[in-house]
Amino acid sequence: MRLPAFQYHRPSSTEGAYALLGRLGKEAKVLAGGTALLVDLQQRLLRPEYIVSLNRIPDLQGIESDSQRGLRIGALTTLDSLKKSSLIKDKYDILIQAGEEVGVPALHHVATIGGNLCLNTRCIYYNQSDFWSSVRLPCFKRGGELCHAVSGSNHCLAVYQGDLGTALMALEAKVKLVRQSGERTIPLSQFFTYQAEIPNCLEPDEILTEVQVPPLPNFSTGAYEKLRIRGSMDFPLVSVAVMLEMKDAAICRKARIVLGAVAPAPVVATKAEEVLNDRTIDQELLEKAAQEAVREAHPVANLSIDAGYRRKMVGVLLKRAIKRALSSVRAG
């Protein structure tokens, strides 16, 4: 399918991009790697008058690490750069695990960490061409007043299917948002609105410029697990990110568990975390944590696999992720 008509802008500096977005307003869309945006344009899910490309702005790329402040990742850093970074491999292997699960390897050279965080929410009834959708009344996300996935729902239930957002929330990351009039740095959990029609809090003239990950305590370990139909390419049908701060090889001081693709934003499984905190992790405790995570997950019938099966797999993936994390506990 061809792209719709639009005016293309390619500023060479962050200042130029902020000014341009401030002038163009809601009629503009920001282009990073374009692996998701271009598909949305082809399907006519978006019809912006302007596209503002950021790929000529070097300030938005790169990875830096500081023992006091932690990790800083530019929003235009590609997934390939993320996977190859020694700074990431040293302590933040969960990000490599999540990055490797995004799409196919060929896309990793262009797909960016900022673009993955800003993914639109998805639903099998929304992510279709105009021709396919023409036989149905428009849903909430297409400007209508109904949900095809859940009859009687009074709001959109499309899900966030990004991989990196789930992993970064487990790391308690923050994002820096900048506009011409100022900037703000907020926890990633506050970046997501949990409202499917408008999935994040970016203003029309704002740019997500960097991701900030705090330093990890000693004996920290993490893992990311994902369910998808094919072994490559597909978005997650459900995913689980786990970060564990251990007292020793078996006792968990603090757990962080985040569920992906079960809601319009990644969901922190607080009850499952409480099961693990300050406890020795054995098979019985794993089963209890998995049961709590399943209770906290509420997927609906808006993806290509039964919602009940996806909910059950939350527990399975959580146990896999914890076991995988425990196999690589290390100090420093």
VOGU-3710 file (C-alpha; in Angstrom, 3 decimals, decimal comma):
1> mrlpafqyhr> 0,000/0,000/0,000  1,183/3,489/-0,768  1,824/6,122/1,838  -0,650/9,003/2,114  0,452/12,469/1,072  2,309/14,546/3,690  4,975/17,216/3,949  8,335/15,855/5,110  10,657/17,808/7,403  14,127/16,706/8,517
11> psstegayal> 15,648/19,153/11,050  19,352/18,814/11,854  19,193/19,952/15,491  17,011/19,410/18,532  16,263/23,144/18,661  15,018/23,048/15,092  12,850/20,028/15,832  11,271/21,639/18,911  10,517/24,828/17,007  9,050/22,907/14,088
21> lgrlgkeakv> 6,791/20,787/16,267  5,697/23,861/18,203  4,605/25,458/14,936  2,999/22,400/13,315  1,207/21,142/16,442  -1,173/18,180/16,316  -0,972/17,872/12,535  2,590/16,513/12,760  3,947/13,067/13,622  7,517/12,366/14,704
31> laggtallvd> 9,541/9,803/12,753  12,339/7,886/14,495  13,155/4,503/12,929  9,776/4,368/11,211  9,282/0,614/11,536  5,852/1,084/13,149  4,849/4,542/11,895  5,192/3,688/8,217  2,914/0,665/8,606  0,300/2,818/10,358
41> lqqrllrpey> 0,501/5,321/7,501  0,091/2,611/4,895  -2,977/1,260/6,661  -4,334/4,823/6,970  -4,535/4,500/10,743  -2,770/7,863/10,795  -3,137/10,683/8,276  -0,791/13,473/9,427  -0,197/16,538/7,314  3,467/16,627/8,337
51> ivslnripdl> 6,179/14,115/9,192  9,130/15,389/11,241  12,127/13,049/11,013  14,665/13,078/13,856  17,279/10,838/12,243  19,686/13,684/11,405  20,015/14,749/15,056  23,130/13,148/16,611  22,341/14,469/20,119  19,543/11,907/20,442
61> qgiesdsqrg> 21,808/8,887/19,964  24,302/7,074/22,172  24,647/5,231/25,474  26,452/6,566/28,554  27,000/5,073/31,995  27,837/6,694/35,331  28,245/4,910/38,662  26,253/7,607/40,443  23,521/8,395/37,938  23,238/5,070/36,152
71> lrigalttld> 22,537/4,582/32,459  21,542/7,186/29,884  20,264/5,998/26,506  19,486/8,436/23,712  16,003/7,956/22,279  17,324/7,402/18,740  19,719/4,667/19,817  18,964/1,664/17,629  18,189/-1,759/19,021  21,306/-3,074/17,293
81> slkksslikd> 23,452/-0,544/19,176  21,661/-1,448/22,392  22,401/-5,152/21,941  26,082/-4,560/21,135  26,821/-2,089/23,952  29,279/-3,335/26,577  27,699/-0,881/29,047  24,394/-2,702/28,670  25,899/-6,187/28,773  27,726/-5,527/32,045
91> kydiliqage> 24,628/-5,021/34,219  21,459/-4,547/32,169  21,208/-7,814/30,272  17,405/-7,723/30,570  17,434/-4,911/27,974  19,392/-7,064/25,542  16,941/-9,912/26,096  13,989/-7,602/25,396  15,684/-5,917/22,445  16,436/-9,248/20,793
101> evgvpalhhv> 12,728/-10,098/20,951  11,636/-7,048/18,937  10,646/-7,867/15,363  13,366/-9,467/13,249  17,138/-8,750/13,334  17,031/-6,735/10,115  14,768/-4,165/11,792  17,159/-3,708/14,718  19,425/-1,521/12,577  16,689/1,125/12,229
111> atiggnlcln> 14,212/0,561/15,090  14,928/2,818/18,081  14,405/2,582/21,819  12,331/5,791/21,828  10,146/4,545/18,999  9,500/1,277/20,819  8,393/3,160/23,934  6,080/5,369/21,876  4,344/2,504/20,082  0,626/2,975/19,642
121> trciyynqsd> -1,637/0,505/21,404  -2,791/-2,383/19,232  -5,912/-4,501/18,664  -6,893/-6,983/15,942  -9,954/-4,838/15,209  -7,966/-1,590/14,941  -4,727/-2,590/13,213  -6,335/-3,308/9,867  -6,606/-1,492/6,547  -9,425/0,924/5,766
131> fwssvrlpcf> -10,855/-1,625/3,333  -10,988/-4,354/6,024  -12,506/-1,960/8,553  -15,108/-0,540/6,171  -17,550/-3,386/6,921  -17,645/-2,540/10,651  -18,762/0,464/12,635  -15,757/2,497/13,867  -14,486/1,529/17,331  -13,359/3,935/20,073
141> krggelchav> -9,822/4,066/18,724  -11,116/4,958/15,234  -13,344/7,699/16,602  -16,490/5,618/17,172  -18,454/4,721/20,290  -18,043/0,964/20,706  -15,472/-1,768/21,346  -15,490/-4,775/19,028  -13,357/-6,850/21,407  -15,559/-6,507/24,509
151> sgsnhclavy> -19,237/-5,862/23,935  -20,588/-3,153/26,206  -17,216/-1,660/27,118  -17,319/2,114/27,529  -13,675/2,669/26,549  -10,942/1,306/24,282  -9,092/-1,799/25,483  -6,263/-1,954/22,935  -2,961/-3,105/24,461  0,605/-1,831/24,594
161> qgdlgtalma> 2,690/-4,503/22,838  6,140/-2,991/23,117  8,948/-5,121/24,536  11,336/-2,500/25,904  8,726/-0,575/27,888  7,979/-3,641/29,987  11,675/-4,331/30,654  12,483/-0,686/31,395  9,616/-0,392/33,871  11,076/-3,388/35,703
171> leakvklvrq> 14,324/-1,373/35,889  12,349/1,629/37,258  13,531/3,798/34,374  12,663/7,438/33,721  12,211/9,319/30,449  13,196/12,858/29,560  10,648/14,838/27,548  11,715/18,139/25,975  9,886/20,952/24,202  10,835/24,488/23,205
181> sgertiplsq> 9,467/25,938/26,460  11,180/23,512/28,826  11,699/19,898/29,817  10,516/17,306/32,327  11,842/13,973/33,530  9,244/11,494/34,747  9,108/7,816/35,721  8,306/5,613/32,758  5,255/4,366/34,647  3,873/7,925/34,447
191> fftyqaeipn> 4,732/8,249/30,757  2,047/5,691/29,936  -1,500/7,000/30,379  -3,208/3,566/30,626  -5,768/5,000/28,180  -5,618/3,093/24,906  -6,788/5,926/22,644  -3,898/8,167/23,813  -1,275/5,733/25,135  1,351/8,185/26,424
201> clepdeilte> 1,564/11,696/27,842  3,698/13,265/25,093  2,404/16,686/24,080  2,296/17,447/20,315  5,391/19,668/20,567  7,379/17,363/22,888  10,121/14,884/22,029  11,239/11,926/24,100  14,995/12,568/24,106  16,473/9,990/26,468
211> vqvpplpnfs> 15,860/7,087/28,814  17,462/7,104/32,257  18,019/3,861/34,184  19,156/4,107/37,826  22,226/2,198/39,086  21,453/-1,363/40,095  22,074/-2,591/43,645  24,592/-5,376/44,172  23,380/-8,906/43,463  20,732/-7,682/41,027
221> tgayeklrir> 19,535/-9,867/38,197  16,728/-9,793/35,663  15,086/-11,598/32,780  12,472/-11,048/30,071  10,147/-13,693/28,649  7,639/-13,351/25,824  4,853/-15,328/24,181  4,247/-14,838/20,458  2,866/-16,905/17,613  6,086/-17,102/15,598
231> gsmdfplvsv> 9,642/-17,233/16,877  10,399/-13,958/15,121  8,676/-10,791/13,982  5,503/-10,860/16,098  4,528/-8,471/18,867  4,118/-10,091/22,295  0,790/-11,712/23,098  1,922/-11,516/26,704  5,319/-10,779/28,248  6,913/-10,703/31,687
241> avmlemkdaa> 9,913/-8,701/32,892  11,490/-9,523/36,254  14,191/-7,731/38,258  15,402/-9,306/41,498  17,646/-7,769/44,148  19,061/-10,761/45,986  20,516/-11,121/49,499  22,294/-14,277/48,386  21,805/-16,978/45,766  18,311/-17,870/47,012
251> icrkarivlg> 16,861/-15,082/49,199  15,150/-12,223/47,369  15,417/-8,817/49,028  13,172/-7,015/46,532  11,331/-8,078/43,386  10,033/-6,005/40,498  7,578/-7,756/38,155  5,991/-6,096/35,110  3,469/-7,671/32,734  3,242/-6,651/29,076
261> avapapvvat> 0,494/-6,950/26,434  -2,292/-7,435/28,980  -3,463/-3,787/29,219  -3,030/-0,391/27,488  0,295/-0,064/29,378  2,735/-2,364/31,167  1,275/-3,525/34,504  3,284/-3,798/37,733  2,293/-7,052/39,468  2,549/-5,761/43,031
271> kaeevlndrt> 0,900/-8,767/44,708  3,298/-11,159/42,998  6,199/-8,961/44,086  5,050/-9,108/47,705  5,109/-12,898/47,590  8,835/-12,861/46,737  10,093/-9,960/48,868  12,378/-11,066/51,724  11,723/-14,738/51,027  13,746/-17,742/49,928
281> idqellekaa> 12,755/-18,540/46,362  11,849/-22,209/45,978  9,366/-24,022/43,756  6,477/-23,500/46,177  7,096/-19,753/46,308  7,375/-19,629/42,518  3,932/-21,207/42,215  2,426/-18,682/44,652  3,966/-15,728/42,815  2,713/-17,095/39,489
291> qeavreahpv> -0,823/-17,455/40,862  -0,822/-13,849/42,071  0,501/-12,581/38,714  -2,277/-14,440/36,886  -4,857/-12,779/39,170  -3,374/-9,357/38,373  -3,484/-9,875/34,603  -6,715/-9,079/32,781  -6,212/-9,563/29,024  -9,265/-9,353/26,779
301> anlsidagyr> -10,140/-10,868/23,405  -8,395/-8,267/21,252  -5,324/-10,167/20,067  -4,985/-13,270/17,940  -4,917/-15,843/20,769  -7,575/-16,612/23,380  -7,450/-14,228/26,348  -7,766/-17,050/28,846  -4,705/-18,781/27,429  -2,726/-15,527/27,494
311> rkmvgvllkr> -3,660/-15,031/31,151  -2,557/-18,559/32,032  0,760/-17,975/30,252  1,494/-15,001/32,532  2,183/-17,493/35,324  4,232/-19,763/33,081  6,390/-16,905/31,783  6,891/-15,496/35,280  8,305/-18,789/36,535  10,558/-19,018/33,478
321> aikralssvr> 11,792/-15,451/33,949  12,575/-15,898/37,650  14,485/-19,125/37,022  16,392/-17,476/34,185  17,234/-14,483/36,382  18,417/-16,658/39,275  20,790/-18,487/36,968  22,815/-15,287/36,436  23,002/-13,598/39,861  26,198/-11,578/40,203
331> ag> 27,575/-8,838/42,423  28,340/-5,262/41,386
//
